[in-house]
């Protein structure tokens, strides 16, 4: 998943956190956050 850095504000996603998208729950397994890139990339896996 890609998220605009400006949409998150000061709250940055962390490894192991869960998020819900379209009724399904996912766990964050990797976060890529490069200051010069406007997007934060989240790698997620379905929550069991």
N, C-alpha and C positions, 0 to 999 in steps of 0.2 A: 504494500500500500504506500502511496506517496501522499504527503500532507504538506501544504504550504506552511512554512515556518511562521509566517505572520498570523495564521489561523490559531496556532497553539499558544501564542503569547509567551509568558515565562514558564508555563507548564510543559516540560519536555517528557515524552514517554520514556519509560524505563523497562529494562528487561524483566520479564516475568509478569508484568501487568497484563490485565485482560481488557478487551474492548469488545463491544457488541456492534455488529453491522448486519442489517437486514434480518434481525432475529437470531443470528448465530453468534456464539461467543468464541473469541480467538485469544490466544496468548502470544505476546510479543517475544520473539526469539532472537531478534537482532535489530539494532537501531543504527542507521547511518546518518550522521548529522555533520555535514561539511559546511563551515561558515560561508563559503563563497557560493554555495548552491542554494537556491531559494526553497528547495523541497527537503523534507526529512523523509527518509525511506524506512518503513517498518516492515520487517519480515515477520509474518505471523503464521501460527498453526492452529487448526481447530482445537478447541478445548474438549477434552474427553468427557 
